[in-house]
Amino acid sequence: MANLLANNREYLVLTAILALALVLRLVGLNGPMWYDEILTLDRHLRLPWGEMMQDYSMNYHYLFSLQSKLAIAIFGESNWAVRLPAIAFGVGAVGAMWFLARDIAGTAIAHLTALLLAVSYHHIWFSQNARGYTELAFWGTLGFILFLRGMERPTLKIWLAYGLTLALGTFTHLTGAFLFAAQGGVWVAILVAALIKGQMKPGQLRFPAVGFIFGAVLTIALYAPVLPSLLATVGAVSETSGVDVMVEYQNPLWSLLEGVRTALGSAGMVVALVAGAIVFLSVLGGINTRKASPLYGPVVGVHVLLTLVLLLALGMRIWPRFFFADIGFLMLLIVLGVRMVCTWTGGIIRVPSGMFFVASSVAMLLLSGALATRNYTAPKQNLVGAFEYVENTRQAGEQVYAVGFASEVFTGHFGADWGAIMTDADYLAVKSTTKATIFVVPFPARSLRKVAALDADTKDQMTLMRRFPGTLGDGAILVFRRE
């Protein structure tokens, strides 16, 4: 009876955490869509069902797109409906992480980890993003649970479920293969060690092998319609990355700092200090899991390193979102790392470590909650706001030009009669023939670096009419007028 009551209390707390997570993700769910979301809607979700699996694109998250299209078919085309699978799997990922954390560190740590994810700025942001990242986090976390349980007690049922999870995660986003490859690498290393020592457990070879093979075959079958296009796209990605003016996007350190900066805002050296603290606490947390779950820390570490190596080898941009699937895993490591620091501190000053840990937990929750409010201060990227503002304020005969690759959204999605400026030559041609002109600049860091002549003129020959803030990295939109 006592165990039953304890279990009921555990699930009641989990239910409350998930309810909070849902509420925080519903607020602002129908806000303006940003560039990638609009491209997904225009180029993929509006295709007939039979045409959605004809070509591969990095921008298409296939399992998510199919679910999002179904939501549109049921509820109609609205921003919240397009994002509905993201919020559902975002809340689901919080719940899945609770079960993983409980398996590794107990109920109290599971509550804290899940609660920190529920109020996490990044987790809320991606749960309101019409992309497949929260779904990848869900399948990745579920797969991690099955992997650890299957390694401890190998059964065909667990490993077949693992293989299905592997396929669903990878079909959501191709980088899902990196996480399962990391787990496969750890399994092979353990297998080799067991063979050398003559300590092979029953089912340790056969059942995991069946799971990985089943998952791989199912993944190939799911991607089969677009496989030639997929291989061609991945093979050519280094060509576009190599000529990108944003060279920092291929720097792993930039990715780490950008992930912190987007949560904190522009905070100078604080960003570097917080990034360092995250790495330090994660390492401590990995050390802390050695007894309870010796595979957990190594798998997380191998996945992060493997993702970096593969992205660098493919010549791809190293965006923080490629590591979103790790957010829950790292959150658990950070919590355990904080607990270790509190234990050391309590021992030094002879004060109960539990008191420090409770205080630290409250501080982490308050800080996370405060940072999460940034999600509600601005849209991810207010393309529709910029379009409506310019159309309502432009004078008769005044020409409008959108700067950079996002110009296609204004002319395509919104049907604007605007021109596009992609290079210095484009801008200088416009400058030589017209005077009264409005320039709309999405992604200003990238766009103004690409069109340096326009950037130079913004300092003394143009008036900044309006700045539309965005929570997306480089998500602001600038509107200039040249008289």
C-alpha positions as CSV (number, residue, x, y, z in Angstrom):
1,M,0.0,0.0,0.0
2,A,2.8,2.4,0.9
3,N,4.5,1.7,-2.5
4,L,1.2,2.3,-4.3
5,L,0.7,5.6,-2.6
6,A,4.3,6.6,-3.3
7,N,3.8,5.7,-7.0
8,N,0.5,7.7,-7.1
9,R,2.3,10.8,-5.7
10,E,5.1,10.4,-8.2
11,Y,2.7,10.3,-11.1
12,L,0.6,13.2,-9.7
13,V,3.8,15.3,-9.6
14,L,4.7,14.3,-13.1
15,T,1.2,15.1,-14.3
16,A,1.5,18.6,-12.8
17,I,4.9,19.1,-14.4
18,L,3.5,18.1,-17.8
19,A,0.4,20.4,-17.3
20,L,2.8,23.3,-16.6
21,A,4.9,22.4,-19.7
22,L,1.7,22.3,-21.8
23,V,0.5,25.7,-20.6
24,L,3.9,27.4,-21.2
25,R,4.0,26.0,-24.7
26,L,0.4,27.0,-25.6
27,V,1.0,30.7,-24.8
28,G,2.0,32.4,-28.1
29,L,1.7,29.2,-30.1
30,N,-0.2,31.0,-32.9
31,G,2.5,33.7,-33.3
32,P,4.2,34.6,-36.6
33,M,6.2,31.9,-38.4
34,W,9.8,32.3,-39.2
35,Y,11.6,31.6,-42.4
36,D,12.1,27.9,-42.1
37,E,8.6,27.3,-41.0
38,I,7.2,29.2,-43.9
39,L,9.4,27.3,-46.4
40,T,8.1,24.0,-44.8
41,L,4.5,25.2,-45.2
42,D,4.8,26.5,-48.7
43,R,7.1,23.8,-50.3
44,H,6.2,20.7,-48.4
45,L,3.0,20.8,-46.3
46,R,0.9,22.3,-49.2
47,L,1.9,19.5,-51.5
48,P,-0.5,16.7,-52.2
49,W,0.0,13.7,-49.9
50,G,1.4,11.7,-52.8
51,E,4.1,14.2,-53.6
52,M,5.5,14.8,-50.1
53,M,8.1,11.9,-50.5
54,Q,9.5,12.7,-54.0
55,D,12.5,14.8,-53.1
56,Y,14.8,15.2,-50.1
57,S,15.6,18.6,-48.5
58,M,17.4,19.4,-45.3
59,N,14.5,21.7,-44.5
60,Y,11.9,18.9,-44.6
61,H,11.5,16.8,-41.4
62,Y,9.5,14.0,-43.0
63,L,7.7,12.3,-40.1
64,F,6.9,15.7,-38.6
65,S,5.7,17.1,-41.9
66,L,3.2,14.2,-42.4
67,Q,1.9,14.7,-38.9
68,S,1.6,18.5,-39.4
69,K,-0.2,18.0,-42.7
70,L,-2.7,15.8,-40.9
71,A,-3.2,18.5,-38.2
72,I,-3.9,21.0,-41.0
73,A,-6.4,18.6,-42.6
74,I,-8.2,18.3,-39.3
75,F,-8.0,21.8,-37.9
76,G,-7.4,24.0,-41.0
77,E,-4.3,25.9,-41.9
78,S,-3.2,28.1,-39.0
79,N,0.1,28.6,-37.4
80,W,-0.9,26.7,-34.2
81,A,-2.1,23.7,-36.3
82,V,1.2,23.6,-38.3
83,R,3.1,23.6,-35.0
84,L,0.8,21.1,-33.2
85,P,3.1,18.0,-33.5
86,A,6.0,20.1,-32.1
87,I,4.1,21.0,-28.9
88,A,2.8,17.5,-28.5
89,F,6.2,15.9,-28.7
90,G,7.7,18.7,-26.7
91,V,5.5,17.9,-23.7
92,G,6.1,14.2,-24.5
93,A,9.9,14.7,-24.4
94,V,9.6,16.2,-20.9
95,G,7.7,13.1,-19.8
96,A,10.1,10.7,-21.4
97,M,13.0,12.4,-19.8
98,W,11.3,12.0,-16.4
99,F,11.3,8.2,-16.9
100,L,14.9,8.2,-18.1
101,A,16.1,10.3,-15.1
102,R,14.1,8.2,-12.7
103,D,15.8,5.0,-14.0
104,I,19.2,6.6,-13.5
105,A,19.0,8.9,-10.4
106,G,15.7,8.3,-8.7
107,T,12.3,10.1,-8.4
108,A,13.4,13.4,-6.8
109,I,16.1,14.1,-9.5
110,A,13.6,13.0,-12.1
111,H,11.1,15.6,-10.8
112,L,13.7,18.4,-10.9
113,T,15.1,17.5,-14.3
114,A,11.6,17.4,-15.9
115,L,10.6,20.6,-14.2
116,L,13.7,22.4,-15.5
117,L,12.9,21.1,-19.0
118,A,9.3,22.3,-18.6
119,V,10.4,25.9,-17.9
120,S,13.5,25.8,-20.2
121,Y,13.7,28.7,-22.7
122,H,15.1,26.5,-25.5
123,H,12.6,23.6,-24.8
124,I,9.6,26.0,-25.0
125,W,11.1,27.7,-28.1
126,F,11.4,24.5,-30.0
127,S,8.1,23.2,-28.8
128,Q,6.5,26.1,-30.6
129,N,8.6,25.6,-33.8
130,A,7.1,23.9,-36.8
131,R,10.1,21.6,-37.1
132,G,10.9,18.1,-36.0
133,Y,13.4,18.8,-33.2
134,T,11.1,18.1,-30.2
135,E,9.9,14.9,-31.9
136,L,13.5,13.8,-32.4
137,A,14.2,14.6,-28.7
138,F,11.2,12.4,-27.8
139,W,12.2,9.4,-29.9
140,G,15.9,9.9,-28.8
141,T,14.9,9.9,-25.1
142,L,12.7,6.8,-25.5
143,G,15.4,5.1,-27.4
144,F,17.9,5.9,-24.7
145,I,15.6,4.3,-22.1
146,L,15.2,1.2,-24.2
147,F,18.9,1.0,-24.9
148,L,19.9,1.2,-21.2
149,R,17.2,-1.3,-20.2
150,G,18.1,-3.6,-23.1
151,M,21.8,-3.5,-22.2
152,E,20.9,-4.4,-18.6
153,R,18.3,-7.1,-19.4
154,P,18.5,-8.0,-23.1
155,T,15.2,-9.3,-24.5
156,L,13.9,-9.4,-28.1
157,K,10.8,-7.3,-27.2
158,I,12.9,-4.4,-25.8
159,W,15.3,-4.4,-28.8
160,L,12.6,-4.6,-31.4
161,A,11.0,-1.6,-29.7
162,Y,14.4,0.1,-29.8
163,G,14.7,-0.6,-33.5
164,L,11.3,0.9,-34.2
165,T,12.3,4.0,-32.1
166,L,15.6,4.3,-34.1
167,A,13.7,4.3,-37.4
168,L,11.1,6.8,-36.2
169,G,13.7,9.2,-34.8
170,T,15.9,9.1,-37.9
171,F,12.8,9.5,-40.2
172,T,12.0,12.6,-38.1
173,H,15.4,14.1,-38.7
174,L,18.4,12.6,-40.3
175,T,20.7,13.6,-37.4
176,G,18.8,11.1,-35.2
177,A,21.1,8.5,-36.7
178,F,24.0,10.1,-34.9
179,L,22.5,9.3,-31.4
180,F,21.7,5.7,-32.3
181,A,25.1,5.3,-33.9
182,A,26.7,6.6,-30.7
183,Q,24.8,4.0,-28.7
184,G,25.7,1.3,-31.3
185,G,29.4,2.3,-30.9
186,V,29.2,1.9,-27.1
187,W,27.4,-1.5,-27.5
188,V,30.2,-2.7,-29.8
189,A,32.9,-1.6,-27.4
190,I,31.2,-3.4,-24.5
191,L,30.7,-6.5,-26.7
192,V,34.3,-6.6,-27.7
193,A,35.4,-6.2,-24.0
194,A,33.0,-9.0,-23.0
195,L,34.3,-11.3,-25.7
196,I,37.9,-10.7,-24.7
197,K,37.1,-11.4,-21.0
198,G,34.8,-14.3,-21.8
199,Q,31.9,-12.7,-19.9
200,M,29.3,-12.5,-22.6
201,K,25.7,-12.3,-21.2
202,P,22.9,-14.3,-22.8
203,G,21.3,-12.2,-25.6
204,Q,24.0,-9.5,-25.4
205,L,25.0,-10.1,-29.0
206,R,21.9,-11.5,-30.7
207,F,19.1,-9.2,-29.4
208,P,20.9,-5.8,-29.8
209,A,22.0,-6.8,-33.3
210,V,18.4,-7.6,-34.2
211,G,17.3,-4.2,-32.9
212,F,20.0,-2.2,-34.8
213,I,19.5,-4.2,-38.0
214,F,15.7,-3.9,-37.8
215,G,16.0,-0.1,-37.2
216,A,18.4,0.4,-40.0
217,V,16.4,-1.6,-42.5
218,L,13.2,0.2,-41.5
219,T,14.9,3.6,-41.8
220,I,16.1,2.8,-45.3
221,A,12.7,1.6,-46.3
222,L,11.1,4.8,-45.0
223,Y,13.6,7.0,-46.8
224,A,13.6,4.8,-50.0
225,P,11.4,7.1,-52.1
226,V,13.9,10.0,-51.6
227,L,17.1,8.1,-51.1
228,P,18.9,9.1,-54.3
229,S,18.0,12.8,-53.6
230,L,19.1,12.4,-50.0
231,L,22.5,11.1,-50.9
232,A,23.0,13.8,-53.5
233,T,21.9,16.6,-51.1
234,V,24.2,15.4,-48.3
235,G,27.1,15.0,-50.7
236,A,26.7,18.6,-51.9
237,V,26.1,20.3,-48.6
238,S,29.8,21.2,-48.1
239,E,29.7,23.2,-51.3
240,T,27.1,25.7,-49.9
241,S,28.7,25.7,-46.5
242,G,32.1,26.4,-47.9
243,V,31.0,29.7,-49.5
244,D,28.8,30.9,-46.7
245,V,29.8,34.4,-45.5
246,M,28.9,33.3,-41.9
247,V,32.1,31.3,-41.5
248,E,31.6,31.1,-37.7
249,Y,28.7,28.7,-38.3
250,Q,31.2,25.9,-38.8
251,N,33.0,26.6,-35.5
252,P,31.9,24.2,-32.6
253,L,32.7,26.9,-30.0
254,W,30.4,29.3,-31.7
255,S,27.6,26.7,-31.6
256,L,28.1,26.3,-27.8
257,L,28.2,30.1,-27.1
258,E,25.3,30.7,-29.5
259,G,23.2,28.2,-27.6
260,V,23.8,30.0,-24.4
261,R,23.5,33.5,-25.9
262,T,20.0,32.9,-27.3
263,A,18.8,32.1,-23.8
264,L,20.6,34.9,-22.0
265,G,20.6,37.6,-24.7
266,S,23.7,39.7,-25.3
267,A,25.5,39.3,-22.0
268,G,29.2,39.6,-22.9
269,M,31.6,37.5,-20.8
270,V,28.6,36.0,-18.9
271,V,27.9,33.9,-21.9
272,A,31.3,32.3,-21.9
273,L,31.2,31.8,-18.1
274,V,27.8,30.1,-18.3
275,A,29.0,27.9,-21.2
276,G,32.0,26.9,-19.2
277,A,29.9,26.1,-16.2
278,I,27.6,23.9,-18.3
279,V,30.5,21.9,-19.6
280,F,32.0,21.5,-16.1
281,L,28.8,20.5,-14.5
282,S,28.0,18.1,-17.3
283,V,31.3,16.3,-16.8
284,L,30.7,16.1,-13.0
285,G,27.3,14.7,-13.7
286,G,28.7,12.1,-16.0
287,I,31.1,11.0,-13.2
288,N,28.2,10.9,-10.8
289,T,26.3,8.4,-13.0
290,R,29.1,5.8,-13.2
291,K,27.7,3.5,-10.5
292,A,23.9,3.8,-11.1
293,S,24.2,3.9,-14.9
294,P,27.8,3.5,-16.2
295,L,26.7,3.8,-19.9
296,Y,24.7,7.0,-19.6
297,G,27.6,9.5,-19.4
298,P,29.7,7.8,-22.1
299,V,26.8,7.7,-24.6
300,V,26.0,11.4,-24.1
301,G,29.6,12.3,-24.5
302,V,30.1,10.0,-27.6
303,H,27.0,11.4,-29.2
304,V,28.1,15.1,-28.8
305,L,31.6,14.3,-30.1
306,L,30.3,12.1,-33.0
307,T,27.9,14.8,-34.1
308,L,30.7,17.3,-34.2
309,V,33.0,15.0,-36.1
310,L,30.4,14.1,-38.7
311,L,29.2,17.6,-39.2
312,L,32.8,18.8,-39.7
313,A,33.5,15.9,-42.0
314,L,30.4,16.6,-44.1
315,G,31.3,20.3,-44.2
316,M,28.0,21.2,-42.6
317,R,27.1,24.2,-40.5
318,I,27.2,23.4,-36.8
319,W,24.0,25.0,-35.6
320,P,23.0,24.5,-31.9
321,R,19.7,22.9,-33.0
322,F,21.6,19.8,-34.1
323,F,22.2,19.2,-30.4
324,F,18.7,19.8,-29.2
325,A,18.1,16.1,-28.8
326,D,20.7,16.2,-26.0
327,I,19.0,19.0,-24.0
328,G,17.3,16.6,-21.6
329,F,20.4,14.4,-21.3
330,L,22.6,17.4,-20.4
331,M,20.0,18.8,-18.0
332,L,20.2,15.6,-16.0
333,L,24.0,15.7,-16.0
334,I,23.9,19.4,-14.9
335,V,21.5,18.6,-12.0
336,L,23.7,15.7,-10.9
337,G,26.8,17.9,-11.3
338,V,25.2,20.6,-9.1
339,R,24.4,18.0,-6.5
340,M,28.0,16.9,-6.4
341,V,29.2,20.5,-5.9
342,C,26.7,21.0,-3.1
343,T,27.9,17.8,-1.4
344,W,31.5,19.1,-1.6
345,T,30.5,22.5,-0.3
346,G,28.5,21.0,2.6
347,G,31.4,18.9,3.6
348,I,33.9,21.9,3.6
349,I,31.7,24.2,5.7
350,R,30.0,21.5,7.7
351,V,26.5,22.3,6.7
352,P,24.0,19.7,5.4
353,S,24.5,19.3,1.7
354,G,20.8,18.7,1.1
355,M,20.1,22.3,2.2
356,F,22.5,23.6,-0.4
357,F,21.1,21.4,-3.1
358,V,17.5,22.5,-2.4
359,A,18.6,26.1,-2.5
360,S,20.5,25.5,-5.7
361,S,17.5,23.8,-7.3
362,V,15.2,26.7,-6.4
363,A,17.7,29.1,-7.9
364,M,18.0,27.1,-11.1
365,L,14.2,27.0,-11.4
366,L,13.9,30.7,-10.8
367,L,16.6,31.5,-13.3
368,S,15.2,29.2,-15.9
369,G,11.7,30.6,-15.4
370,A,13.0,34.1,-15.8
371,L,14.9,33.3,-19.0
372,A,11.9,31.5,-20.4
373,T,9.9,34.8,-20.4
374,R,12.0,35.9,-23.4
375,N,9.9,33.5,-25.5
376,Y,6.9,35.8,-25.0
377,T,8.6,39.1,-25.6
378,A,8.8,38.8,-29.4
379,P,8.0,36.3,-32.2
380,K,10.7,34.0,-33.5
381,Q,10.9,36.2,-36.6
382,N,8.3,38.8,-37.5
383,L,8.2,38.5,-41.3
384,V,4.5,39.1,-41.5
385,G,4.8,42.2,-39.3
386,A,7.5,43.7,-41.4
387,F,5.5,43.0,-44.6
388,E,2.4,44.6,-43.2
389,Y,4.3,47.6,-41.8
390,V,6.0,48.3,-45.1
391,E,2.8,47.9,-47.2
392,N,0.9,50.3,-44.9
393,T,3.7,53.0,-44.8
394,R,5.2,53.0,-48.3
395,Q,4.5,56.1,-50.3
396,A,2.9,56.1,-53.7
397,G,5.5,54.9,-56.3
398,E,8.0,54.0,-53.6
399,Q,10.0,50.9,-54.4
400,V,10.7,48.2,-51.9
401,Y,13.5,45.7,-51.9
402,A,14.1,42.7,-49.6
403,V,17.7,41.9,-48.9
404,G,19.1,38.4,-48.8
405,F,17.8,34.9,-49.4
406,A,14.6,35.5,-47.3
407,S,13.3,37.8,-50.0
408,E,11.6,34.8,-51.5
409,V,9.2,34.7,-48.6
410,F,7.9,38.2,-49.2
411,T,7.4,37.7,-53.0
412,G,6.2,34.2,-52.7
413,H,4.4,33.6,-49.4
414,F,3.1,37.1,-49.0
415,G,2.8,37.9,-52.7
416,A,4.6,41.2,-52.4
417,D,5.6,43.2,-55.5
418,W,9.1,43.8,-54.0
419,G,12.4,43.4,-55.7
420,A,15.3,41.3,-54.3
421,I,18.9,42.3,-53.5
422,M,21.3,39.5,-53.2
423,T,24.7,41.1,-54.0
424,D,26.6,44.4,-54.0
425,A,26.0,44.6,-57.7
426,D,22.2,44.3,-57.2
427,Y,22.3,47.1,-54.6
428,L,24.5,49.5,-56.6
429,A,22.2,49.1,-59.6
430,V,19.2,50.1,-57.5
431,K,21.1,52.9,-55.9
432,S,22.1,54.4,-59.3
433,T,18.6,54.5,-60.7
434,T,16.2,55.2,-57.8
435,K,16.2,57.4,-54.7
436,A,13.2,57.0,-52.5
437,T,13.5,53.3,-51.6
438,I,12.7,51.0,-48.7
439,F,15.0,48.2,-47.9
440,V,13.8,45.3,-45.7
441,V,16.6,43.3,-44.2
442,P,15.8,39.9,-42.6
443,F,18.7,38.1,-40.9
444,P,20.7,41.4,-40.8
445,A,24.0,39.9,-39.6
446,R,24.2,37.6,-42.6
447,S,22.4,39.9,-45.2
448,L,24.5,43.0,-44.5
449,R,27.7,41.1,-44.5
450,K,26.7,39.7,-47.9
451,V,25.7,43.1,-49.3
452,A,28.5,45.2,-47.7
453,A,27.8,48.3,-49.9
454,L,24.3,48.5,-48.5
455,D,25.6,48.0,-45.0
456,A,28.0,50.9,-45.4
457,D,25.2,53.2,-46.6
458,T,22.9,52.4,-43.7
459,K,25.2,54.4,-41.5
460,D,24.8,57.8,-43.1
461,Q,22.5,57.6,-46.2
462,M,19.5,55.8,-44.7
463,T,17.0,56.1,-41.9
464,L,16.1,53.1,-39.8
465,M,12.3,53.2,-39.9
466,R,11.6,50.1,-37.8
467,R,13.3,47.2,-36.1
468,F,11.3,44.1,-35.6
469,P,12.9,42.0,-32.9
470,G,13.0,38.2,-33.0
471,T,14.0,35.5,-30.5
472,L,15.6,33.5,-33.4
473,G,19.3,33.9,-33.6
474,D,19.9,36.8,-36.0
475,G,16.1,36.9,-36.2
476,A,15.6,40.7,-36.2
477,I,14.2,42.4,-39.3
478,L,15.4,45.9,-40.1
479,V,13.5,48.4,-42.3
480,F,15.5,51.2,-43.9
481,R,14.4,54.1,-46.1
482,R,16.8,55.8,-48.5
483,E,15.5,59.3,-49.4
